[in-house]
Amino acid sequence: MPPAKKRQRAYDLSRTRTAVLAQFAHVQAAVRDLTPEQLSGPSGLGEWTVRDLAAHVATVLEWVSRELELPEPPGAKPQLNLLEWPFSTAGRAEGIADDARTLAAARPGLGALYEETAERFARLAAGAPGERLVTTRAGTMRLGDFLVTRTVELVVHTDDLHRATGLDLPYDRQALAACTRLLADALADKAPGGSVEVRVPPFAVVQCIGGPKHTRGTPPNVVETDPLTWLRLATGRTGWTEALEEARVSASGERADLAPLLPLMG
């Protein structure tokens, strides 16, 4: 009998919405100070420039605002739940890249773009119920779930911007926590079981991978890392072997090998 999958974690709508705006504000402050030379430099993400990356961050909120201005899509149930979202991102990179480049070319003044985007999102999302359906690239989702995915996009791309420019950008604690927990839960959903404990302190602990289940004492198979390394592993920014060699991940036990399961997002 295959291991049972766990129920989806609950997220507070108000706290998530606040975290999204806070993390966007951190990126907004950094982008405001970037020089033309920095903006035209490579982002480390394919052919994107830093300007393309910055424009894409604006679309992370803009998609929500646009959906909230449209009539709610038909259907009583969402087509995509929160734990399915990370695995739905593969295969959509080309369309996302095209949208970012188009927006970067159309709105060279990133300062004005970010101000308008933040104001519009704050206004439209303020009273929207979490159960409202919105259309995403992969199907309809509940707004509350979709906002959690926005923390992943914002935190991951904040890290991308840091690595591309060398700027030290802050991470909103609630945004980083939501991002970490969603990606940890997605791992447990992908490989259900209780033989390996994955720890990402201080935000997440999950058990995964089928096999003998741990019940008490020190688990025989443990993986531990920090939140930023975890999100880099989950999104393919860092490889498993590289993280082990650089001591950014500790893995003990014969089953504590996550390489076959990573990355989670395409």
Summary of the structure (lengths in Angstrom):
residues: 266
radius of gyration: 18.8
end to end distance: 29.6
largest distance: 58.2
contacts: 857
relative contact order: 0.15
helix: 53%
strand: 11%
